[in-house]
């Protein structure tokens, strides 16, 4: 059941939010409702339809195999020496 809610917000925030809603073809009410749902939800999967993960972020989350004998200090030193040549 939908009900009316009145909020008092900064004018600039409202304008930016309206522009964001327009660019994303969503109503400001729907965006705020989704945000409040995500804050109050016990299960983060409830709002999975609203969450879109970019391909770049997905790529970063892929597991990588690091050799057991990897010396990060040596590699960092090599990086800095190349950087400051």
C-alpha positions, 0 to 999 in steps of 0.5 A, a space after each residue: 500500500 503506497 502512502 505519501 511521505 514529506 521530506 525536508 532536504 537541501 535544494 541542491 540535493 533535490 535537484 541532483 536527485 531529480 536529474 539522476 532519476 531522469 537520466 536513469 528513467 526512474 521516479 524519485 519516489 522509486 529510488 528513495 523507496 529502493 534505498 530505504 528498502 536496502 537499508 532496512 532489509 535483513 537479506 541484501 538479495 532482496 534488492 538484487 534487481 536494483 544492483 548492477 555490477 559493472 564488468 570492471 568490478 566483476 573482473 576485479 572480484 575474480 580469484 587469482 593464483 599467487 605463487 607461494 614464493 611470491 616476494 611482494 617487497 621485491 616486486 614493489 621495489 622493482 616497480 618503484 625503481 622502474 617508475 623513478 628511472 
